[in-house]
Amino acid sequence: MTARISNFVRSPERIQGPDNGAECQAHGRYTEAKVELFEGSYLDAGCPACHFSGLRTSPDGSEQHRQALQVEQARKLNVLLIGSGITPRFRDATLDNYLTGGNARMTAVLDRCREFAENFPEHYQAGHSLLLVGNVGTGKTHLGSAIAQHVIRAHGAQAVIVSAAQIIRVAKGAMARNAQYTERDVIEELAGFDLLVIDEVGAQSGTEYERGLLHEVIDQRYQQVLPTVLISNLSADATAAADGELTLQDFIGERALDRLRQGGRAVRFTWGSARGGVSA
């Protein structure tokens, strides 16, 4: 049975050179290949036979085995980083380069995001979620991307960031006559990541279908006790909203919002746009 291609996670691009275009002193000629790196460059993959022998047949503790293990670990990390969905604009976004300028509210938000990322194994076990909500231009996507990258690098987990609009677009694609996947495939994939970061919730139309879809994704992760980070410019407090003002509840439903709050916390970005104060 052929494995279904992911709708949200892509693999590193691999550029093949000419057949037998390179030569290894130990194994003769082989086909060259360059592999895409998360940082944006490409790396020569080297002789595959050397890597295989170093990893599988060289004695444990030998220099060849140690080097092969390092290469394998770097490859796995690169696969997770490229598959994360972190865009080139935010691939340099980290917890350390989110600049608060000494602002107490920004510092408190950063501390909460750092605690979640650094203690992710505990939050993963408990299924704790995080709501990053508040004003436009306050660095929510920066911190969401930084959390995802830290979780991958420090804990080896699979973290994926995706916009609500992309989730909806992919799910609607399942309705096409020639679609190779179903809406259920979409929900099950999103429900399986160690950490899912849903960005730009509230930027979509907010139809009943969209609300139901996002609710099901969040609910499935809740049932599996998996953490979710949700990012929105909307308020998470429906009772405090002004008359006629849309809130997060209007786009994911009351029950989904309650799922995220249970055991989690809302981190509010209450200051004005600070695009000049954060990197990327």
N, C-alpha and C positions, 0 to 999 in steps of 0.2 A: 504494500500500500504506500503510495507517495505521500510524504509529509506535506501538510497544508502550509503554504507560505504565509508568514505573519503579515497582518495588516498594519502593525504598528512598530515592529522592530526590524530594522534592516541590518544586513551583514556588511562588514568592511568590503569596499570595492577592491577587486583583485584584477590587475592588469597583466595579462600574459605576454611574454616576449616571444621571440621566434623559437620554434622547437629546437632543442639542443643548442641553445644560444649561449650557454655558459658552461664552464668546465670546473669540476672539482678534482683536486689531486687524488683524493681517496676513492671517488665513485664515478669519475668520468664526466661526460657531458650530461647536462640536464636542461629542462626548459626554465628560463628565467621568469620570475614573477615579482611584481611590486604590489604591496598591500597598503591600502589606505590606513592612515593613523588618525586617531581622534583629533590630534593637534592640527590636522589639515595637510600634512605632508604625506609622502609615500616612502615605504621602506622595502629594500630588497629582501625577499623572503629567504634567500640562500638555498643551499643544497638540501632538498627534502630527505635524502638518504642519510645525510650527516645528522639531521635533527632526529630522525627515527632511531638511528643506532645509539645516539647519545641518550635518548629518552628511554629506550626499551632494552638495549643490550649492554650498554656500558655499566660497569660495576657501580653500585650505590656508593656515593662518597667520592667518586672519581671527578676530575675536573670536567670531563666531557659530560658526565651526568648532571653535574651542578649547572653548567652552562645551558644545557638543554632544558632543565627545569625552569631556569630563569626566563628563557625564551617562551616556554609554554605558558607560564604565569602572565607574562607581558601580553601574549596573544589573547588570553582569556579576558584580561582586563580591558584590552582594546575593543574586543567584541562587545562587552557590556557597555562601554562608554559610547561607542558608535550606535549601538542599539537603543540607547537611552532616549533618543529624541531631543537631546540638548542641541540647540541650534548653534551655528558658528558665532552668532552674536553673543551667546551666553556661555560658550565653552570655557571662557576664562573667568567666569563668575564663581567666586568662592566665598566662604564665610569670612575669610580673612580680609578680602578686599571690598567688602561692603562697608562703605565709609559713613560713619554716623555723625562726624563733626562734633562730637561731644553732646549731641542731643540725647537727653535722658530717655525719651520715648523710643527713639530709634535704637538706642543701646539695649533697652529692655526687650524689644522685638528681636534683635539679633541674638541676644542671650537665649531666648526661648527657642529660636530656630537651631542654634548651635547645640543646645541640650538635646533636642529631638534627634539631630543627626549623629551626635557623638554617642548617644545612648540608644541607638536604633535597635540593637538586639533585644533590649528590654521592651521597647515600644512595639517591636514586631511580635514578640511573644504575647503581649497584652492586646494587640490590635488597636493601639492608640492612633488617632488621626489628628490632623492639624488643619485649621482654617486660617488662611492668610487673606484677610479682607480689609478693604479700605480704599483710600483715594488713588487716583490714577498717578503714575509716575513716582511711586514711593518705593520701588525696588522689590515688589512681590515676586515677579518672575525671576529676578536675579537670585533671591533667596531660595525660591523653589528649585531652580536649577542647581544652586550650590548644595542644597540638601541632597538632591539626587546624586550629584557627583561624589559627595563625601560618602554617602551610603555605599556606592559602588567601590570607591577606592579603599576605604577603611574597613568595610565589612564584607566585600565580595558579593553583595546582594544584587539582585536585578531590579533596578529602579528605572521607570519610564515616565517621561513627561509628555503630555499630549493635551491639545486644546479641546474644549468641549465641542467646538465646531467640527474638529476632525473626527471625533468619535461619532457624531451625528452623520457626517458625510460618509464615513465608511459603512455605518450601519445601513444607511439608505442605499448604498451601493449593492447590498445583498438582495435588493428587490429587482435588480436587473435580470433579464432573462438568462443571460450567459454568465451570471455570477458564479464564482468557484467557491463561495463560502456563504454561510447563513448568518442571520442576525444573532443566533445563538452562539455561533463561533466567535463573533465579535465580543459578546458579553463574557464568554468563558475565557477568552484570551486576556481581557482587561482584568478579570477577576483572579488571574493567576500570578500576576507580577508580585514580587516581594513588596515593592512600594510603587504605587501609582500616584502621579502628580497630575491633577486635572487643572489646566490653566484656562483663564478667560471665561469662566462660568458667568453667564449673564450677557455675553456678547452675541449669543445666538438669538433666534426668534422667540423662543419660549413657548412653543406650541405644546399641546397636550402630549403628542408623540415624543418630542424631545425631552420633556419633563419625565415622562414614564421611562424612557431609555436611560437617562442619567440616574434616575432613582434605582433602576434595576442593577446597574453597574455598581453603585455604592452599596446597595443592599447585599449583593452577592459577595462583595469584599467583606462586609460586616459579618455575614454568615460564616465566612471562612476565617474570621478573626485576623484580617489583614489590614495594615494601615494605609490610609489614603490622605494625601495632602491636596486640599482644594484651594484654588486661587481665584479671587473675584474682586471686582470694584464695588460690589454691592454689599449692603449691610447684612449681617447674619442675624440681626435682631428685628423681627417683624413688628414687635410691639412698640419699638422706639421710632419706627419709620414715620415720616410725615404722611398725611392723607394722600393717597394716590401714588406714593413712591414705591417703586418695585424693590423687592428685597431678594435675597438668595433663595428664600423659600418659594418664590414664584417660579424659579427655574429648575429646582431639583425636587420640590415637594417637601411638605412638613416632616414626613417620616424619614426621608433621606437625611435631612438636616439634623434630625434627632439622632440618627445613627452616627453621624460624624461627631456630634457633641458628646456622645456617651463614651466616657473614658478619655476623650480628647480635649482640645481647647481651641478657642478662637484667639488668634493673634491679630490685633487691630492696628492698621497703619493710618493713624489719625492726623498726620501732618500733611502739609501741601506737597506738591510735586517737588521731588528732589533729584531729578535726572542728572543734575550737575554734581550731585553728591555721591553717586554710586558709579562704579565702573560698568563698562559695557552699556 
